[in-house]
Amino acid sequence: MKRHLISAADLTRDDAVLILDTTEEMARVADRPIKKLPTLRGRTVVNLFFEDSTRTRISFEAAEKRLSADVINFTAKGSSVSKGESLKDTAQTLEAMGVDAVVIRHGASGAPYRLATSDWIDAVVINAGDGTHQHPTQALLDAFTMRRRLVGRDAGLGQDLAGKRITIVGDVLHSRVARSNVDLLHTLGAEVTLVAPPTLLPVGVDHWTCDVSYDLDSVLPKSDAVMMLRVQRERMNAAFFPTEREYSRRYGLDGERMAKMPEHGIVMHPGPMVRGMEITAEVADSDRCTVVEQVANGVHTRMAVLYLLLGGNEPAVSHARPVDSETK
């Protein structure tokens, strides 16, 4: 069994479908009066967050507790990290405490990979977002949401997203969500198109496994799902577009634009949404918008990942390090 989940690009089609199918099982557990499973009883999971987060951290914590794991929340603010402690020293401290898994969010791209491939800690590593690089569990929950809506809850079991056309709109340059989704959706057979102003597309995007367009209106009529991205001002150090009004006019999704989509088409957003900027309130509150479903599915998806890495018997994810048989 592969040990870590560092990048969506590490997943094979079978890995991804297994996780999506396991997520469906976890979602059905959530429909029961008692939502907890004893799967990770006696296991300790640390949420190691060097960046501010609300949705992802709470989602992971809920998933861990529903699997009966012992949970430790670690934030950089107010910790030894704020006093200058390195990632290595933090990891070795956690190793001394005997943790079984580390869910890490870090501002530096590659930090989860460094942790997983080092000898600092002997624990499962799950990437909860690193810099502008990857956010694999977000891509998995997005793919699960798409499969449920576009293929069907029961019909989707064992299926991928072959032939589905997904459009990702907005600040691709700073988005780890966009990168992760392009990797995973390609693996699952979907056709992905990125739509953004040229200034918000990364260098080398021509080599990504997707198409690129600058015209949102021309892409909408053939989109099964449209994912709107937030403009990440906190990562910007220059003017990437003239004004917010101009950006919204060309790349925002309103009711008129949503009407151009196929009737079955859905609108997605990884959150947090900036209403009036990339998406209007009319669209955000419509039945076609899956934002609330994505939040719920995030807990189920992270339960599935934790289950497969720490408690399951099936192969699941990344290539960073083989499992020692004595540790499983």
C-alpha positions in Angstrom: 0.0 0.0 0.0 1.3 3.4 -0.9 1.7 5.6 2.1 1.2 9.3 1.6 -1.1 11.7 -0.3 1.1 14.6 -1.5 -0.2 15.4 -5.0 -3.2 14.6 -7.1 -0.8 13.8 -9.9 0.4 10.7 -7.9 -3.0 9.1 -8.2 -3.8 6.5 -10.8 -7.3 6.1 -12.2 -7.8 3.1 -10.0 -6.5 4.9 -6.9 -8.9 7.9 -7.6 -11.9 5.7 -8.3 -11.2 3.7 -5.1 -11.1 6.9 -3.1 -14.3 8.2 -4.7 -16.1 4.9 -4.1 -14.9 4.8 -0.4 -16.1 8.4 -0.1 -19.6 7.2 -1.2 -19.5 4.7 1.6 -18.5 7.3 4.1 -21.3 9.6 2.9 -23.8 6.9 3.6 -22.5 6.5 7.1 -23.2 10.2 7.6 -26.9 9.4 7.0 -27.1 7.2 10.0 -28.2 8.4 13.5 -24.7 7.6 14.8 -22.1 9.0 12.4 -18.9 7.7 14.1 -16.8 4.6 13.0 -14.3 2.9 15.3 -11.8 2.5 12.4 -9.0 4.8 13.7 -9.5 4.2 17.5 -6.1 4.5 19.2 -4.5 6.3 16.2 -3.2 9.9 16.7 -3.6 12.4 13.9 -2.0 15.9 14.0 -3.4 18.8 12.0 -0.2 20.8 11.3 -1.3 24.1 9.9 1.3 26.8 9.1 -1.2 28.8 7.1 -4.6 30.2 8.3 -7.5 27.9 7.4 -11.0 27.4 8.4 -12.8 25.1 6.0 -10.0 22.6 5.4 -8.8 22.4 9.1 -12.3 21.9 10.5 -13.2 19.5 7.7 -10.1 17.3 8.5 -10.9 17.5 12.2 -14.5 16.4 11.7 -13.3 13.5 9.5 -10.7 12.4 12.0 -13.2 12.5 14.9 -15.9 10.6 13.0 -13.3 7.8 12.5 -12.6 7.9 16.3 -9.0 9.1 16.0 -7.2 11.1 18.7 -6.8 14.6 17.2 -4.1 17.2 17.9 -4.5 20.7 16.3 -1.2 22.6 15.8 -1.2 26.1 14.5 2.0 28.1 13.8 0.7 31.3 15.5 1.5 31.1 19.2 3.6 28.0 18.8 7.4 27.4 18.7 7.3 28.0 15.0 6.5 31.7 15.6 9.7 31.7 17.7 11.8 30.4 14.8 11.5 26.6 15.1 12.1 24.8 11.8 9.8 22.3 10.1 12.4 19.6 10.9 12.4 20.3 14.6 8.6 20.4 14.7 8.4 17.1 12.9 10.9 15.5 15.3 8.9 16.7 18.2 5.8 15.1 16.8 7.7 11.9 16.1 8.7 11.8 19.8 5.0 12.0 20.7 4.3 8.9 18.5 1.8 10.4 16.0 0.4 8.1 13.3 -0.5 10.8 10.7 0.3 14.4 9.9 -2.1 16.6 7.9 0.0 19.5 6.8 -0.8 22.9 5.3 2.2 25.1 4.5 2.9 28.3 2.6 6.0 26.8 0.9 5.4 24.6 -2.1 7.0 21.2 -1.5 6.9 21.2 2.3 4.6 18.1 2.6 6.8 16.2 0.1 9.9 17.2 2.1 8.3 15.9 5.3 7.1 12.7 3.6 10.5 11.8 2.1 12.7 12.8 5.1 13.6 10.6 8.0 12.3 13.2 10.4 9.0 11.4 11.1 7.6 8.0 10.6 4.0 8.9 9.9 1.5 9.1 7.1 1.6 12.6 5.5 -1.4 14.1 3.9 -1.1 17.4 2.0 -3.8 19.9 3.0 -2.4 22.6 0.7 1.2 23.7 0.0 1.9 27.2 -1.5 0.5 27.4 -5.0 1.4 23.8 -5.7 -1.2 21.1 -4.7 -4.4 20.6 -2.6 -5.3 16.9 -3.5 -8.2 16.4 -1.1 -9.9 19.5 -2.5 -9.6 18.0 -6.0 -11.0 14.7 -4.8 -14.0 16.2 -3.1 -14.6 18.3 -6.2 -14.5 15.1 -8.4 -16.8 13.3 -6.0 -19.3 16.2 -6.2 -19.1 16.2 -10.0 -19.6 12.4 -10.2 -22.6 12.5 -7.9 -24.3 15.3 -9.8 -23.3 14.4 -13.4 -23.2 10.6 -13.3 -25.4 9.7 -10.2 -25.1 8.5 -6.7 -25.4 4.8 -7.4 -24.6 4.8 -11.1 -21.3 6.5 -10.4 -19.8 3.7 -8.3 -16.8 2.3 -10.1 -17.1 5.1 -12.7 -14.8 8.0 -13.6 -15.6 11.3 -15.4 -14.8 10.3 -18.9 -16.3 12.6 -21.5 -17.3 15.3 -18.9 -16.3 18.8 -19.8 -15.1 20.9 -16.9 -14.3 24.6 -17.0 -12.2 26.3 -14.4 -12.4 30.1 -14.3 -10.3 32.8 -12.6 -7.0 33.1 -10.7 -5.3 30.0 -12.0 -1.9 31.5 -11.4 -2.1 31.5 -7.6 -4.5 28.5 -7.3 -3.3 25.1 -6.0 -7.0 24.0 -6.4 -6.8 24.6 -10.1 -3.5 22.6 -10.5 -4.8 19.7 -8.4 -8.1 19.6 -10.3 -6.4 19.6 -13.7 -4.2 16.7 -12.7 -7.0 14.6 -11.2 -9.7 15.4 -13.7 -7.4 14.4 -16.6 -6.6 11.1 -14.8 -10.4 10.5 -14.5 -10.9 11.1 -18.2 -12.6 14.6 -18.1 -11.8 17.4 -20.6 -10.7 20.5 -18.7 -10.6 24.1 -20.0 -9.0 26.9 -18.1 -10.5 30.4 -18.6 -8.6 33.4 -17.2 -7.0 36.7 -18.3 -3.4 36.1 -19.6 -2.0 37.7 -16.5 -3.6 35.1 -14.2 -2.3 32.1 -16.1 1.1 30.5 -15.0 4.1 30.2 -17.2 4.1 26.8 -18.9 0.3 26.3 -18.8 0.5 25.3 -22.5 2.1 22.1 -21.3 -0.7 21.3 -18.8 -3.2 18.5 -19.7 -6.0 21.0 -20.5 -7.2 23.6 -23.0 -6.9 27.4 -22.4 -9.4 30.1 -23.3 -9.8 33.8 -22.6 -13.5 33.9 -23.6 -15.8 32.6 -20.9 -19.0 33.1 -22.9 -17.8 30.8 -25.7 -17.0 27.9 -23.3 -20.1 28.0 -21.1 -22.6 26.3 -23.6 -20.5 23.1 -23.6 -19.6 23.0 -19.9 -21.0 20.2 -17.7 -19.4 21.9 -14.6 -18.0 25.4 -14.1 -15.7 26.0 -11.2 -15.2 29.6 -10.2 -11.9 30.5 -8.4 -11.4 33.4 -6.0 -8.9 36.1 -6.9 -6.2 35.6 -4.3 -5.2 39.1 -3.5 -3.2 38.0 -0.5 -0.7 36.3 -2.9 -0.6 39.2 -5.4 2.2 41.8 -5.4 1.2 43.6 -8.7 -1.8 44.7 -10.7 -3.0 41.6 -12.6 -6.1 43.3 -14.1 -7.4 46.9 -14.4 -10.3 47.0 -12.0 -12.5 44.6 -10.0 -15.5 45.8 -12.2 -13.6 44.9 -15.4 -12.6 41.5 -14.1 -16.2 40.7 -13.0 -17.6 41.9 -16.3 -15.3 39.5 -18.3 -14.8 36.6 -16.0 -17.6 36.8 -13.4 -20.5 34.3 -13.4 -24.0 35.9 -13.2 -27.5 34.6 -13.9 -27.3 35.6 -17.6 -24.1 33.7 -18.1 -25.3 30.7 -16.1 -28.4 30.4 -18.4 -25.9 29.7 -21.3 -24.8 26.5 -19.6 -26.5 23.1 -20.4 -29.6 22.4 -18.2 -27.7 19.7 -16.2 -24.6 21.9 -15.8 -23.5 22.8 -12.2 -21.6 25.7 -10.7 -18.8 25.0 -8.2 -16.5 27.0 -6.0 -13.8 25.8 -3.6 -14.6 28.7 -1.2 -14.4 31.2 0.3 -16.6 33.0 -2.3 -16.4 36.8 -2.9 -19.9 37.6 -4.0 -20.1 40.2 -6.6 -16.6 39.6 -7.8 -16.3 36.1 -9.4 -19.8 35.0 -8.7 -23.1 36.8 -8.0 -25.5 36.1 -5.2 -28.1 34.9 -7.7 -25.7 32.2 -8.9 -24.3 31.3 -5.5 -27.7 30.8 -4.0 -29.2 28.8 -6.9 -29.9 25.1 -6.9 -27.2 24.6 -9.5 -24.5 25.8 -7.2 -22.8 23.0 -5.2 -20.8 25.0 -2.7 -22.6 23.6 0.4 -22.5 20.1 -1.0 -18.7 20.5 -1.5 -18.3 21.3 2.1 -20.2 18.3 3.2 -18.4 16.1 0.7 -15.1 17.4 2.0 -15.6 15.6 5.3 -16.6 12.4 3.6 -13.7 12.5 1.2 -11.2 13.2 4.0 -12.7 10.3 6.0 -12.1 8.1 2.9 -8.5 9.2 2.5 -7.7 8.7 6.2 -9.4 5.3 6.2 -7.5 4.1 3.2 -4.1 5.3 4.5 -4.5 4.4 8.1 -7.2 1.8 8.4 -8.0 0.2 5.0 -6.6 -2.8 3.3 -6.8 -1.5 -0.3 -4.0 0.4 -2.2 -4.7 4.1 -2.3 -2.2 6.9 -2.8 1.2 8.6 -3.3 4.7 7.3 -4.2 6.8 9.0 -1.6 7.8 6.0 0.6 6.9 2.3 0.9 5.2 1.1 4.0 7.2 -0.9 6.4 5.2 -4.0 7.2 5.8 -3.6 11.0 4.3 -0.1 11.0 0.9 -1.1 9.5 
